[in-house]
Amino acid sequence: MRISLRTVFFMLCGLLGGLYLLSVYGALGRTLTQQPNVHWPQKPNEHSPEQQRRQKAVRVAMQHAWHGYRTHAFGHDELQPLTQSGNIRWGNWSISLLDALDSLKLMELHTEYAEAKAHVRNIDFTRSPHGFTISVFEMTIRALGGLLGAYELDHDPLLLQKAEEVGRTLARAFDTPTGLPYSQLDVNNPKSSGAGMASLAEAGTMQLEFKQLAQVSGKREFWDMAERVSDVLEAGSRTHTGLYPMYISVLTGQYAKWTEYTVGAMADSFYEYMLKQYIMHGDDKYRSRYIASVDAITSTLVGRTKGNL
């Protein structure tokens, strides 16, 4: 059987990503278990010449990237460098612009940020191109996350208003028998439904954004919706305590028997969000679940070569 170079590339990326996550999980798991009071590394001297040189280099890179997007694809989802044009492959929600908002603000690119924010006012998050389905996972972390990140820095009511608009649109995907979200949503069709299966990452990578939206908007329903998803994922039947299969039915809340256990693509961010929910909200159940996952990952998924790697 012949394997394409593309397949080999993605297999290697998945392997390297998995190894990286295992190292992170192991280190953080030991910290949470043995040293509840985390001592962060000393903050670099931001006034040193070397630090200022690095900061300038990052800022210049951002200006270069933004100039290309603004010149050839402003308002579109993505810049296509080879054709010097834009596409709407994410539903025509200007996703690159939303994703860049907080970075522009942090880097004090005031002119670029003001222009980008002005465009946000004109985006209709209740519509997308006819027949197009959006990825609920991607729109949660990029559109909702981008708007909330900018709002935390700016506190402009417009950004919160638009974040709520995105949240209400995406909330329709959670109208399932279990409360787990469909992975895809036809924004233009209120009665549409997605596929019956969702990956662990698709179902379990939205709690941070929707809980933050609940906190800044005062709309409790967003928090409850996100918490229900976590409870359903935890209640599903599993073979290994602390590990979660890659796919789950949004209709029954049960994990697919044919699926595998992994901390790679389609699952990785679920474990990441488990830890971050504890850090952000101090809920001990997420700390306990994360530590159980770290223990299960190291005891069940980690293998060693003869060279002890």
C-alpha positions, 0 to 999 in steps of 0.5 A: 500500500502506497502512502502519500507524502501528505499523509506521512506529514500529518502522521508525523505532526500528530505524533510530535503534537501528541508527544508535546502534549504528553510532556506538558500534561505530565509536568503540569499534572505533577505541579497540580498534585505536588505543588498547589501553589504554582511559582511562575518563572521570573518575568523577563526584563521588558526594558532590556535591549534584547527583549525590546528587539524581540518585541519589535520583531514580532510587531513588525511581523504582525504589521506585515501579515496584517498589511497583506490581509488588509490589501488583498482580503480585508473583510474576507475569512482568509488571505490566499497569498498565491492568488492575492485574494480572499476566501469565505471558507469559514462562513464569511464572518471575517474570521482572520480579522476577528482572530487578530483583534486582541493581538492588534490591541496588545501590540498597540497597532491603534490604526489597524485595530480601529479599522478592524473594530469598525468592520466588526459592526457590519458583520451579520453573525446570523447569516452565512452564504446560502447552503454553507455550514459553519464549524461550531468548534472553529467559530467558538474559539475564533469568532466568539473567543476573538471578540471576547479577547478584544472586549477584555482589553477594550471594554467597548460595548459593541464587542460584547454585543457582537459576542452575544450575537455569535453566542446566540447563533452558535447556541442553536447547535446545542439544541440536541437531546443531550445538550452536546453541540452538533459539529456543524451548523447551517446558520440560515436554517433554524431547523437544520441539524448536523451529524450525529457524532462529534469529536471530543475536541468539538464537543469539549472545547467551548466551555472557556468561551461560553462561560466567559460570555456568561460572566461578562454578559450576565446571561447565565444560560451560556454558563449552564449550556457549557456546564451541561456539555462537561457533565455529559462528556464525563457521564459517558461510558468509558473503558479507562478512567481519566481517558475519553474516546475520540467520538461521542454521539450528540443524540445519546451521549454515549461514546462510540465503541469503535473509536480510539483513545488519543491526546492528539488531533480531535481530542487534545484541546478537550484535556487542555480546557479541563485544566484551564477551567480549573485555573480560570474558575477554581472548580476542583472537579476539573482539577481532579479530572485533569489529574486523573487524565494525566495519570491515565495518559502516562500509565496507558498511552505512553510507551517506551522504546528499547532505547528508553525514549 
